[in-house]
Amino acid sequence: MTLQEFLALPVPFRWGGVGGEDCLTLLGRRTEDRIGVDPVANYRGKYASEIGAARIVKAAGGMVPLVASVAEPFGFVRVAPGQEQDDDIAVVRMPSALTGRLAEVGAIRFGRLWLMIWQGRDGGDGGFKVTIAEPLAVWRLAV
């Protein structure tokens, strides 16, 4: 499935990646589309809230170590920020749609922008968002 086809999917926001995706499980879903294995399968359904997600991120030592721990065993290698290509995955920093504070989120490179999933306001489903963000760590699937 191409990245453009992936973008056309109706994917709602759901903490824990059951019935939708969050910023970690989105990376797993796209990776599964590419290589047939979901590297975040062990996290799916293990949390259902922002607090639960924060606990997992904290236990991993932060969002960058968490994504590294699920991406690198499946063939992703780090690339320097500024060298991104379409379909690279990353942890990016951007203002949170919910709080306005800077947040670290999982994202996928799409052209000159980053594809991420956002939580809709007032309990809405949210969905994909393509925006500018600052990459903190970037991984590319080695082929």
C-alpha positions in Angstrom: 0.0 0.0 0.0 1.4 3.4 -0.9 1.6 6.2 1.5 -1.1 8.0 -0.5 -3.4 5.0 -0.2 -2.7 4.8 3.5 -3.7 8.4 3.9 -7.1 7.7 2.2 -8.0 5.2 4.9 -10.6 6.3 7.5 -8.6 6.1 10.7 -10.0 7.6 13.8 -8.0 8.5 16.9 -8.1 5.9 19.7 -5.7 5.7 22.6 -4.1 2.2 22.6 -4.7 1.5 19.0 -7.9 -0.5 19.2 -10.6 0.6 16.8 -8.3 3.4 15.6 -4.8 4.7 16.2 -2.8 7.0 18.4 0.6 8.5 17.6 2.5 5.3 18.6 0.2 2.7 17.1 -0.1 4.7 13.9 3.6 4.0 13.3 3.0 0.3 13.9 0.0 0.2 11.6 2.0 1.8 8.7 4.9 -0.5 9.4 2.6 -3.5 9.3 1.3 -2.3 5.9 4.9 -2.2 4.6 6.4 -5.4 6.1 3.5 -7.4 7.3 4.4 -7.2 11.1 3.1 -4.7 13.6 6.1 -3.7 15.8 3.8 -2.2 18.5 1.5 -5.2 18.8 2.6 -5.7 22.4 1.2 -2.2 23.3 -2.1 -2.4 21.5 -5.0 -2.5 23.9 -2.7 -2.1 27.0 -3.9 1.5 27.6 -7.0 3.5 26.8 -6.2 7.0 27.9 -3.6 9.8 27.7 -2.5 8.9 31.2 -2.0 5.2 30.2 0.1 6.3 27.2 2.1 8.7 29.3 3.0 5.8 31.7 4.3 3.7 28.8 6.3 6.6 27.4 7.8 7.3 30.9 8.7 3.7 31.5 10.6 3.6 28.2 12.6 6.7 29.1 10.7 9.0 26.7 9.1 9.0 23.3 12.4 8.7 21.3 13.6 5.6 23.2 10.1 4.1 23.0 10.0 4.4 19.2 13.6 3.2 18.8 12.7 0.1 20.9 9.9 -0.8 18.6 11.3 0.3 15.2 14.9 -0.8 15.3 14.3 -4.5 15.8 12.2 -4.5 12.7 14.8 -3.0 10.4 14.5 0.7 10.9 17.8 2.7 11.1 18.3 6.2 12.4 18.8 9.0 9.9 19.8 12.5 10.6 17.0 15.1 10.9 17.0 17.0 7.7 17.6 13.9 5.6 13.9 12.7 5.8 12.2 10.9 3.0 8.6 9.9 2.4 7.5 7.1 4.7 10.3 7.7 7.3 8.9 7.5 10.8 9.9 10.0 13.5 9.3 11.5 16.8 8.5 15.2 16.2 7.9 18.1 18.5 4.8 20.3 17.9 2.2 22.1 19.8 -0.5 19.8 21.2 -3.9 20.3 19.7 -5.4 19.7 23.1 -3.2 21.8 25.4 -1.1 24.0 23.1 2.0 22.9 25.0 4.9 21.4 23.0 4.5 17.6 22.7 6.6 14.8 21.3 4.5 12.6 18.9 5.0 9.8 16.4 4.7 10.9 12.8 5.4 9.8 9.2 7.2 11.9 6.6 4.9 13.0 3.8 6.5 15.3 1.3 7.9 18.3 3.2 5.4 17.7 6.0 4.6 15.2 8.7 1.6 12.9 8.9 0.2 12.3 12.3 -3.1 11.4 14.0 -4.9 13.8 16.2 -7.5 13.5 18.8 -10.7 15.4 17.9 -11.9 18.1 20.2 -14.7 17.4 22.6 -14.4 13.6 22.1 -14.5 13.6 18.3 -12.7 11.0 16.3 -10.0 13.2 14.9 -8.0 11.5 12.2 -5.0 12.2 10.0 -3.3 15.6 10.1 -0.5 16.7 7.8 1.6 19.6 9.3 4.9 21.2 9.8 6.8 19.8 12.9 10.3 19.7 14.3 11.9 16.2 13.9 13.7 15.0 17.0 14.6 11.5 15.8 14.0 9.9 12.4 14.1 6.3 11.3 14.1 4.8 7.8 13.2 1.2 6.9 16.3 -0.4 5.6 15.6 -2.4 2.5 
